[in-house]
Amino acid sequence: MSMSMATKDSSWWIFTLPAFLGSETLLDQYIIFSLLAAFVSLALLTWAFTPGGAAWKNGRTRGGAAAIPGPRGLPFIGSLFTLSGRGCLAHRSLAAIASSMNAKQLMAFSLGSTPAVVASDPQIAKEILTSVHFADRPIKQSARSLMFSRAIGFAPNGTYWRLLRRIAASHLFAPRRIAAHEPGRQKDCAAMLSGIADEQSLNGSVTLRKHLQAAALNNIMGGVFGRRYETAADAASPEMRELEEMVREGFELLGAFNWSDYLPWLSYFYDPSRIVERCETLVPRVRKFVKNIIKEHEERSNYGNATDIAADFVDVLLSLDGEEKLNEDDMIAVLWEMIFRGTDTTALLTEWIMAELILNPEVQSKLRKELDSAVTAAAGDLTDADVAALPYLQAVVKETLRVHPPGPLLSWARLSTSDVHLSNGMVVPAATTAMVNMWSITHDPAVWAEPLVFKPERFVAAMGGADVDVRGGDLRLAPFGAGRRVCPGKNLGMTTVALWVAKLVRRFEWAADENKPVDLSEVLKLSCEMKFPLTAVALERNVLI
Ligand code: HEM
């Protein structure tokens, strides 16, 4: 009897739902269920018929004469997995998808509810980076929490951002300011070389990264804060420890992939890396640290002297008057940002260069020959000016920027502020996040012959190569971006790296460590760095440096 009842009416359990869900009537439940089902079906249907995924609904990819192709990704989250995950190399995954979909010029994809495009073609990349409608950036939650929305990199395009760029351009990055800080740079470099020599004689090999990071931090701290940590005691001081720890934590927070940036509702209950909490802990530490330095400058009260060519950037900011005067929080944001932008990029680019020089001994000896004859000609130590005039050295730096661009997706994306019409007939709608896959362009055989071969000669005019402008003028190789938001630190970065490489190669012969062969695997964090820090044998040469 009970058996037949069960078979006759197998939906009896529905009548128990109101009790479980605490609802008064069954009708409520049906309505909720139907609405939910309708919503999910609609979302799935939208997703199924939308190139680029759900964030591109309502035909947003088809605003121009040509539609923007792109992968649908997964329902609701779109292509988030392409960018997230441990060991994920987003530049390579995006390049592979763009190539398979014939979407190198421009590809649409969805990052949760955020519509995004990526250009892997020099012409379209140029149009995006130089467009006035792409002069904003989307800002991550961590960057906003760490005050970066008031710093140069994330400040929206407008009066405040233009003011910051102008101040930085004339007081921090102008060629004469860079030249004025050369003595400090030479000192940091000399300290790095002796640290390397000591480690080599102690261990028989050198792990280069920590030496480069310390020199990079000192270089920025010197130019920006007027403070260097030169002696062993300085380097081990609690202040330096605190600084290093804050920088490391900041890098981790800014580099971490945060799902809530693209699925904002997740932030209410899912924050596995505790990003919000960690930012809240870090900010007061940063404030205290930077405020102390500002206070010391104020007490010295000679910042009226900021026109002094060797003044540091704190002096300059303190000396601003009237409408240009920044409040304390803005100053902290701007100063703190410089440390983040300026340290890892120069250190990790130099590490890639040294790795390539070890793997390509013939390039290393050719470079050393050029350096040795330059020292003879300069009748003394190598200066920034000598180094800038060495074509092979400059070509080695450029070739490394090509093979290992530190920001393979140019690090910080752009945001369109109105519809942008491109020369290929496509239209990028307003409020779209745009990336440029510089790595894909620099590895494209249609753009560069034998793209996987490390060949600095391709940049030396006298060796049949091309003199390519890497500072934003030629989108075949624009590792510093281009347009009005191009990297303002490009000259400082190039000068520093070229000087370091010149001195490293002149003072030591570099060879692979047999126990730890050079491994060019990448890891993409805030920038793209060597996954396994470079360890090498540095044999001291008998030269005056
Ligand atoms: C090898 C060294 C470096 C590389 C490869 C690099 C790369 C980049 C890239 C790709 C961008 C985005 C550009 C764009 O959107 O078009 C950028 C922006 C920026 N970089 Fe650099 N950078 C380097 C060194 C530096 C240094 C040394 C500093 C400062 C001390 C610096 C400060 C900045 C700032 C403030 C921005 C934001 C500009 C804005 O949004 O207006 N960079 N950098």
Boltz pocket constraint, residues with backbone or C-beta under 6 A from the ligand:
constraints:
  - pocket:
      binder: B
      contacts: [[A, 129], [A, 152], [A, 153], [A, 154], [A, 165], [A, 220], [A, 337], [A, 338], [A, 339], [A, 341], [A, 342], [A, 343], [A, 345], [A, 346], [A, 349], [A, 406], [A, 407], [A, 410], [A, 411], [A, 412], [A, 413], [A, 478], [A, 479], [A, 480], [A, 481], [A, 482], [A, 483], [A, 484], [A, 485], [A, 486], [A, 487], [A, 488], [A, 489], [A, 490], [A, 492], [A, 493], [A, 494]]
      max_distance: 6.0
